[in-house]
Amino acid sequence: MLISAMFIWGTIGIFRKYIPLPSSTLAFVRGFIGTIFLILLILVKREKIQWSAVKANLFMLIASGSFIGFNWILLFESYRYTSVATATLCYYMAPIIVILASPFALKEKLTVKKLICVAVALSGMVLVSGVIGVEFTGAGEFKGIFFGLGAALFYATVMLMNQKIRNIPAYDKTIMQLASAAIVVLPYTLLTEDLTGITYTPFIILMILILGIVHTGIAYALYFGSMDNLKAQTIALFSYIDPITAIILSATLLREGMGAMEAVGAVLVLGATIVSELPEKKK
């Protein structure tokens, strides 16, 4: 179940390339459809939302949900300006940001191993981004990298905030966060986009439904459904199936080339993030 969820998330960039809609509009629709799907899932399972737990964590749920919305907007914008592979790797700097922020936000110890992993990952980002060497494609690439790193910052903040949310079922938490994301993104969409000029062809509608139901509703259901039977360390390690999937698919389906320098950078980023998640050996 966990592997399936990560594989699904790794294909988001592929579908985004075929949806000619503004990023904010797509982010709202994703949150809305995902929320409706999870509510229907709870009804099918004959469960009830624990409103007392929701009320106790209301501020953190709304705040983290809002950040999820902005995270989506920036990630989708990144896909528009750079390759899926580069955008995804920028996005997966989020675990590194969490490592650096955890001593201050969560009072966790920052080890030498983790600091080395941060340095290696940052070096890999320089290579894969195309900032140096002949692989650099222009100012648009810089903009895509900037949006990708911005999305990573919001994603990291959401991960840190979720450590503060306690005693609430996973589905309830996700419904509230997705709903908050949709509500926050909607005003931004109405203010910045002319929705009347958008043509919703059957193909576009199909792609949107897939992104909302499969990449949000089903993927989150699979993800949270796997948590009861897996250790947190395993979940963290397997999360890197997402960017690996995105890189492979972008190269094979979208024909987005990745040179030797980008390949080395990808290995450094993914290797550093995976090693940073491995537990310390007991002496």
LINPEVEN-V428651 format. One line per field, one symbol per residue. ss: DSSP state (@ for helix, = for strand, . for the rest). phi: phi as a letter, one per 20 degrees, with the letter a starting at -180 (. if undefined). psi: psi as a letter, one per 20 degrees, with the letter a starting at -180 (. if undefined). Layout:
BEGIN
ss = ???
phi = ???
psi = ???
END
This chain:
BEGIN
ss = .@@@@@@@@@.@@@@@@.....@@@@@@@@@@@@@@@@@@@@@@......@@@@@@.@@@@@@@@@@@@@@@@@@@@@@@@..@@@@@@@@..@@@@@@@@@@@@......@@@@@@@@@@@@@@@@@@.........@@@@@@@@@@@@@@@@@@@@@@@@.......@@@@@@@@@@@@@@@@@@@@@@@..@@@....@@@@@@@@@@@@@@@@@@@@@@@@@@@@..@@@@@@@..@@@@@@@@@@@@.......@@@@@@@@@@@@@@@@@@......
phi = .fffffffffegfffffddedgfffffffffffffgffffffffeldcfeffffffdgffffffffffffffgfffffffdbfffffffffeeggfffffegfeecmefeefgffffffffffffffffnfdnfffdpfffgfffffffffffffffffffffeeclbgfffffgffffffffffggfffedceffeeeefgffffffffffeffdfffffffffeffdcfgfffffffefgfffffffffeeelefcffffffffffffffffffefffffe
psi = gghgghgghijghghhhjolqqghghgghgggggggghghggghilrqpnhhhghhkgghggghhghgghggghghhghhirqggggghghkighgggghhhhghjkqporhghgghgggghghhgghijhqriipiahhhggggghghghhgggggggghhiioqlpqgggggghghggggghhghgghhiqnihjponrhgggghggghgggiffgghggghhihhjqqhhggggiijhfhggggghhhggikoqoagghgggggggggghghhipqqpp.
END
